[in-house]
């Protein structure tokens, strides 16, 4: 997966992180996924939330699941 190009505006807002994992990655076609830059704090928060979700619903590493937002 390609990292989105960091624009000066995003850099000024602190949106400098991009996480590409096998949970999202490129396993879906381009029209079914989105890649965006995020702040380090938002990245940590999202990581904690996805970990809690996987534990709550007993999703093991590399189990397939969908998140509908």
Backbone bond lengths (Angstrom), bond angles and torsions (degrees), N, CA, C in turn:
res aa  C-N    CA-C-N  psi(-1)  N-CA   C-N-CA  omega(-1)  CA-C   N-CA-C  phi
1 X - - - 1.441 - - 1.515 108.37 -
2 X 1.303 115.80 137.43 1.450 120.31 177.49 1.508 110.74 -83.46
3 X 1.310 115.60 139.63 1.451 121.65 174.94 1.528 107.98 -76.12
4 X 1.345 117.98 134.93 1.464 119.18 177.24 1.525 110.21 -61.03
5 X 1.320 116.54 148.71 1.459 121.02 179.67 1.530 109.25 -68.83
6 X 1.311 116.00 129.60 1.458 122.36 -179.91 1.523 109.26 -78.54
7 X 1.329 116.28 115.11 1.463 120.67 179.17 1.525 109.19 -90.19
8 X 1.339 118.23 159.02 1.469 120.13 176.84 1.530 112.68 -57.18
9 X 1.337 116.92 -36.50 1.471 120.06 179.73 1.525 111.07 -65.19
10 X 1.325 117.37 -42.59 1.474 120.06 178.63 1.523 110.50 -66.80
11 X 1.303 116.20 -40.46 1.465 119.75 178.66 1.532 110.05 -62.26
12 X 1.330 117.57 -41.33 1.459 121.43 179.37 1.528 111.79 -63.79
13 X 1.347 116.90 -32.17 1.473 121.29 178.08 1.523 112.32 -84.39
14 X 1.325 117.37 -1.00 1.465 120.44 179.07 1.508 114.04 82.54
15 X 1.329 118.31 11.00 1.473 122.49 -178.87 1.528 108.31 -86.69
16 X 1.315 115.14 84.10 1.467 120.00 -173.06 1.521 113.75 -120.30
17 X 1.312 119.03 -0.79 1.465 121.70 -177.56 1.516 111.02 -105.52
18 X 1.309 114.85 142.97 1.459 121.07 174.18 1.522 106.70 -140.14
19 X 1.323 116.69 121.03 1.457 121.00 -177.84 1.515 109.81 -108.22
20 X 1.299 116.29 121.20 1.464 120.95 175.95 1.524 107.45 -119.38
21 X 1.314 116.29 109.02 1.457 120.68 179.97 1.510 109.58 -121.95
22 X 1.314 115.81 173.01 1.455 119.43 177.95 1.517 111.52 -68.04
23 X 1.354 118.55 -16.26 1.457 119.77 177.24 1.525 111.85 -67.49
24 X 1.303 117.67 -32.44 1.458 121.72 178.37 1.507 109.22 -118.82
25 X 1.303 113.98 -61.61 1.450 122.52 173.69 1.506 116.13 32.81
26 X 1.299 116.52 -133.66 1.463 121.55 -179.37 1.524 111.58 -118.00
27 X 1.324 116.70 19.59 1.467 118.78 -179.23 1.525 111.94 -69.61
28 X 1.340 118.04 -21.55 1.455 122.05 174.79 1.523 109.18 -101.30
29 X 1.332 116.56 156.69 1.460 119.45 177.35 1.531 109.43 -68.10
30 X 1.316 117.14 158.82 1.465 122.82 -174.18 1.523 113.24 -56.45
31 X 1.328 118.23 -32.68 1.464 119.29 -179.54 1.526 112.94 -79.07
32 X 1.333 118.04 -1.64 1.462 121.98 179.57 1.522 112.60 -112.67
33 X 1.307 117.95 8.80 1.465 120.76 -178.70 1.519 109.97 -145.76
34 X 1.306 114.95 165.18 1.458 120.53 178.19 1.519 109.02 -141.63
35 X 1.299 116.26 142.07 1.455 122.32 176.34 1.515 107.34 -119.74
36 X 1.310 116.14 130.32 1.462 119.91 179.94 1.518 109.62 -145.25
37 X 1.295 115.39 158.64 1.458 120.90 176.84 1.520 109.04 -83.60
38 X 1.320 115.81 151.42 1.456 121.68 -178.94 1.527 109.24 -140.85
39 X 1.323 116.27 167.53 1.465 120.32 176.64 1.529 108.93 -81.03
40 X 1.329 117.57 157.12 1.471 119.07 176.95 1.535 112.43 -57.96
41 X 1.325 118.19 -39.80 1.470 120.74 -179.96 1.527 110.97 -64.94
42 X 1.329 116.91 -42.14 1.463 120.78 178.66 1.529 110.27 -64.65
43 X 1.314 116.55 -39.06 1.459 121.15 178.98 1.527 111.18 -61.49
44 X 1.326 116.32 -45.07 1.469 120.25 178.76 1.524 110.90 -63.96
45 X 1.332 116.56 -42.14 1.464 121.13 179.26 1.525 110.95 -61.88
46 X 1.319 116.64 -45.83 1.462 120.61 -179.69 1.525 111.07 -64.66
47 X 1.324 116.69 -37.83 1.464 120.07 177.88 1.522 111.56 -61.54
48 X 1.341 115.67 -42.02 1.461 119.93 177.81 1.514 112.29 -66.04
49 X 1.325 116.32 -38.68 1.467 120.24 -179.80 1.522 111.64 -67.99
50 X 1.313 117.77 -42.00 1.468 119.41 -179.46 1.534 110.23 -68.76
51 X 1.324 116.90 -35.31 1.468 120.41 177.15 1.530 110.39 -64.16
52 X 1.339 116.92 -44.66 1.467 120.81 178.77 1.530 111.11 -63.43
53 X 1.332 117.14 -40.93 1.465 122.00 177.93 1.523 110.73 -60.43
54 X 1.324 116.51 -46.96 1.471 119.93 -178.58 1.522 111.40 -64.38
55 X 1.325 117.23 -38.66 1.460 119.98 178.08 1.530 110.90 -66.74
56 X 1.336 116.87 -45.16 1.465 121.09 -177.31 1.521 112.31 -60.13
57 X 1.313 116.41 -40.51 1.463 120.27 -176.18 1.536 113.00 -101.80
58 X 1.322 115.90 15.16 1.465 122.37 174.80 1.530 112.64 55.73
59 X 1.317 115.78 43.35 1.462 121.22 177.22 1.520 107.40 -90.85
60 X 1.311 115.61 119.80 1.454 120.95 -178.82 1.521 110.75 -85.91
61 X 1.325 115.57 163.56 1.457 121.23 178.99 1.523 110.22 -53.84
62 X 1.302 115.72 129.44 1.463 126.18 179.51 1.532 114.88 72.40
63 X 1.341 118.12 7.20 1.465 119.96 171.54 1.530 108.92 -68.22
64 X 1.306 118.30 139.38 1.469 119.28 177.96 1.529 110.50 -76.43
65 X 1.338 116.06 141.63 1.458 121.66 173.97 1.529 108.09 -157.84
66 X 1.327 116.07 158.70 1.466 122.70 177.76 1.511 109.56 -114.44
67 X 1.295 116.61 143.57 1.454 122.98 170.96 1.513 106.86 -116.11
68 X 1.314 117.14 117.65 1.453 121.84 179.73 1.527 107.45 -104.10
69 X 1.306 114.95 117.34 1.478 119.25 -176.32 1.509 110.23 -121.14
